[in-house]
């Protein structure tokens, strides 16, 4: 649930942008808040791609705060969808699939106001920990329309060379004041799995340990688990995903525990909560092998 800045692309010549977008079949253009225009992109099949999850236990880095050179020995990396993938690595593209970025709320209000969840007083329902309004996935029509927007981002990840997608905030229904049902979250996640697989990308379950038993029903291929050692949830992810689990801990004591209990099976990483890039004050990274 890390808060990232959403990038904005410059567009000096409308005609040039339009021609470029058409030439790229809307890859990365007109796909959501990044460009300030709605997706409109249909499902696309990348026939030459093969869906594959990350290798279980492969050392990874979690770079949502900004990209930087991969540490030695690291073969898997998670980056925000606005960042370029790392050459030669297994790249996972972060997408905030169930909530709106704080700096993208204006875009949602302008282009899809009815897709933001509102309560009986017509006020936005917001994840207050991250200041992120929830997306309204309560009806089949809204889920379909949201899947077009988020699906445009997923297609953009594939076109840029990513191998997988991490879909955040699967558990946003728990923060919906009872307005969103668990089954509605499952239904939307299934749409995202279909979209990701058609684009040739694996799809990762982000957190929500209580939904690991739905892996096959939804179509998830691996998991990203924040603080599963702290909350005694790592076993649920490990069993459901055959150890294809990326564990991120933010406290040293939890990281030490995760390494002791899971370091031989799962990829475990210690990061600072702000996920500062390497070289910036506050940057913390460690793996069970001491790297």
N, C-alpha and C positions, 0 to 999 in steps of 0.2 A: 504494500500500500504506500510505497514511497512516492512523495510528491516530486514530479519532474517538471521542468519548464518545457512548454510546447513551442517548438520552433515555428517561425513564419518565413516563407519563401518570398523573395522580392519578385515583382512581376512588372518590369518597366514597359513592356510592349504587349498589349493584350493580344494582338494578332499572333505574335510569335509564341506566346504561351499557349494559345488555343491550338495552333498547329502542332506544337510539341506534345501537348496532352493527347491529341488525336493520334499522333505517330506512336506514342508509347502506350496506346490503349488505356489511357487514364492511369498509368502506373505512377502512383505517388502524386498525381495532380487531381484536384477536385475530390479528395478522398476524406475530407473532414477538416477539423479545426486548423491543421497545419496550413492549408491553402485558403481557408475562408470560404470554401464552397462545398456543397454536399457531394456525396460519393457518386451515386448513380451507376456504380460499376457492377456489372453482373458477375456471376460465378465464372471463373476461368480455370481450365484444367492445364496444369503444367505436365504434359505427358512424359517428359524426360526425367521428371523428378520422382524420387522414391521416398516415401515417408519413413523416417528412421528416428528413434529417440536418441538422446545422448547416451554415451557409454556409461554404464553403471560404475561409479567410483572414480570416474575421470576427474582430475582436479579442475576446478572452474573458478571464475571470477564473476563478481556481481557489480556491474558498472553503470547502474541507473543514474548516478549523480554526474556522469560524464565519462566519455571513453578515454582510455589511455592504453599504452602498450601492455600486452599481456605479460605477466610474470613468467619466468622460465619454468617450463614443465606444465603450464596450464594449456589445456586443449579445448576447453569449453568456456563460453562467456555469454552473459546476459547483458544486453544493452537496450536502451530505449529505442523505440521505432524511429525516432528522429535522427539517430546516429547511424553511421555506416558500420557494417559488419567488419570483424577483424579478419584479415587475410589468413587463410590456412587453418582457421579454428572452426569448431562447431558453434554456430552463432544462434542464440535464442533472442527473439525480438519481443520486448515488453510492450503489451497493449493493455491499457486500462479499459476493460471491456464492459464493466457493469456500472461504472460511475464516471462522472465528468471531471476532467481536470479543472482546478480552480480558475486558471487563466483561459480556459476555453468555454466558460459558462456563457459569455456573450455570444459566441458562435452558435451554441446550442439554442439560446433564446431567439436568435435571429432566424436560424434555418429550420430548427426542429423543436419549437417550444413545447409541443405536446408530448415529446418523448422524454421530458424531464419529469420525474415523479413529484407529484404534489399531494398535499393532504387535503382534508375537508375544507380548510380555510384558504385553499389555493396557494399555500406557501410551499416552496421547495423543501423536499425532505433531504437533509444533508448529513453526510458522515462527518460529524463535528470534529473527530480526531484529525481529519485531513482536509476539512473544508471542501469536500467533494459532493456535489449533488448526485443523488442516485438516478439512474436511468430507469424509465418506466417500461418494464418487461411483462406487464400484467395481462396483455392480450396477444393473441396470435398475430394480429396485424402490426402492433407495435414491435413485437419481437422480430417480425420479418423486416420491417423498415430499419430497425436498429442493426440487424444483421447485415444490411446493405452498407451502412455507414462503417461499422467495425470491420466488415468484410473487405471494404476498400483499403483499410489500413493493413489487414492481413495480406491482401494481394500485393500491396506495396512492399511489405517485408519480403515476400517471395521474390519479387522482381529485383530487389536490391541484393539478394544473395543469401538471405537468412535460411537456416535449416529448420527452425521451429518457432513457435509462438508461446509466450507465457501470458495467459489471460487472467488479469488480476480482478479481484473483488467478486469472485464467485459467491461468496457468503454475504453479499450486500443485503440480501433479503432479511438477514438478522438485524440489520440497522434501519429497516424500512417502517418501523412502528407498526408492524403487522400488516402492512399494505401489500407486500409481495409474498407470495407463497413459495415454499421450497420447490415445489413442482414446476413453477414458472421459471425459476432460476435454472433448473435442470433442462427444461425445454429450450431455453435460450443458449445454454452451453452446448446442446446438441447441434444447434444451427451453426455455432462457431466451429465445432469440430468438423462438420461437413465442409464448411468453407475452407478451413485450414488444410484439410486433406486433399481437397480438389486443387489447392494451390501447391501441393507437394510438400506441405509443412507438417511436422509433428505438433501436437498441441499439449501444453503442460497445464496440469491442475495447479493453481496457486492457493496454498493454504486450504482451509475448510476440511480438516481431517475427518470430520463426520461424514463426508461425502466420498471418501476413498472407495467405498464399496460399490459406487456407481461408475467406476472406470469404464467397464465394457458398455454399459447402457448409454453413457454420454459419448465416449470415444476418445478419452484422454490417453496420451501415450507415455507420459512421465509426470513427475511432480516437482514443484518448487515449494519447500516447506520452511517458513520462517519460524525460528524459535521452537522447533518441535522437541528438542531436548528439554528446554525450559518447561514445557507443558506436557511432557511425557506422551508425545504423539508420533515419534519417529517410527515406531513399530507399525502403526497403521499404514503409513506411507510405504514403508519398505515391503510389507506383505502385498499391498495392492499393486505396486509398480515394479516388482522383481528387482528391487534395489536401484532402479533408475530414478533416484531422488537427489535433488540438490538441496542441501541443508544450509541455511544461513542463520547464524547465531549472532547476537549483538552484545552479549555479556560474556566476559572471559570465563566465568565459572560455568556457564551453560556450554560454551565451546569446549572447555576441558572435559565436561561430562559427555558431550556428543562424541568427541574423539575416543574417549575411553570405551563407550558402549557401541559406537557405530562406525568408528573410523576405518575399520577393515572392510566394511560393506558399502557405506554410503559416502558420497562426496560431501565433505563438511568444510564450511568456510566461516571465519570470524570477520565481520565488517563493522565499521562505525555506522550508527543509525542514519547519519546524513549521507552516507555513501559518497564521501568526498573522493574525487579523483586522486591518484597518486601524485605526490608533490605538494598537495594542499594541506594546510594545518588541519589536524583532526583525522586525517586518513589513517585507517586501521585495516589491516588485512593479515590473516594467518590461516594456515592449513595444518592438518593433523601431522603432516610430515615435517613441520617446522618451517616450511617455505612461506 
